[in-house]
């Protein structure tokens, strides 16, 4: 609620500001704010109406982690299975 109020309803970056948020949470967050508007706890704003369709998704962390792991494996294979302190 504070995030919504502080940004006058602009929720474009909400996923980056709520800990442990995932891209799949977007519909739930929008529904939450829409319910609060219906209940009269917060007011609908032009920024909310515009931004709810433009929420910036979080990067896919699983893809990033797999890419990094593959990179590390390739580096290790290039050295014939050996490693050194630089690999740490």
C-alpha positions in Angstrom: 0.0 0.0 0.0 2.8 2.4 0.9 4.5 1.7 -2.4 1.3 2.5 -4.3 0.8 5.7 -2.3 4.4 6.9 -2.5 4.4 6.5 -6.3 0.9 7.9 -6.9 -0.2 4.5 -8.2 2.7 3.9 -10.6 3.4 0.2 -10.2 5.8 -0.2 -13.1 8.7 -1.3 -10.8 6.7 -3.1 -8.1 8.4 -6.4 -8.6 11.8 -4.8 -7.9 10.5 -3.3 -4.7 8.7 -6.2 -3.0 11.0 -8.8 -1.6 10.7 -12.3 -3.0 8.4 -11.2 -5.8 8.3 -13.2 -9.0 6.9 -12.4 -12.4 4.0 -14.7 -11.8 2.9 -12.4 -8.9 1.9 -9.6 -11.2 -1.8 -10.6 -11.7 -2.1 -11.0 -7.9 -0.6 -7.6 -7.2 -2.9 -5.9 -9.7 -5.9 -7.7 -8.2 -4.9 -6.6 -4.7 -4.7 -2.9 -5.7 -8.0 -3.1 -7.7 -9.7 -4.6 -4.7 -8.3 -1.9 -2.4 -9.6 0.7 -4.9 -13.1 -0.9 -4.9 -13.1 -1.0 -1.1 -12.1 2.7 -1.0 -8.8 2.3 0.8 -6.9 3.8 -2.0 -7.8 6.0 -5.0 -7.4 4.9 -8.6 -4.9 7.1 -10.4 -4.1 7.7 -14.1 -0.6 6.4 -13.3 -2.0 3.1 -12.0 -4.2 2.6 -15.0 -1.3 3.2 -17.4 1.3 1.3 -15.4 -0.6 -1.9 -14.6 -0.1 -3.0 -18.1 3.6 -2.0 -18.2 5.1 -3.7 -15.2 8.8 -4.4 -15.7 9.4 -8.1 -15.4 12.3 -9.4 -13.3 15.1 -11.1 -15.2 14.9 -14.9 -15.4 17.3 -15.9 -12.7 17.2 -19.6 -13.5 18.4 -18.9 -17.1 21.2 -16.6 -15.8 22.3 -19.2 -13.2 22.3 -22.0 -15.9 24.3 -19.9 -18.3 26.9 -19.1 -15.6 27.1 -22.8 -14.6 27.6 -23.8 -18.2 30.3 -21.2 -18.6 32.1 -22.5 -15.5 31.9 -26.1 -16.8 33.2 -25.1 -20.2 36.1 -23.3 -18.6 36.9 -26.3 -16.4 36.8 -28.6 -19.5 39.1 -26.3 -21.4 41.7 -27.0 -18.7 41.4 -30.8 -19.0 39.6 -31.1 -15.8 42.1 -29.3 -13.7 41.5 -26.2 -11.9 43.5 -23.5 -10.2 42.9 -20.8 -7.6 41.6 -18.4 -10.2 38.6 -20.7 -10.7 37.6 -20.2 -7.1 
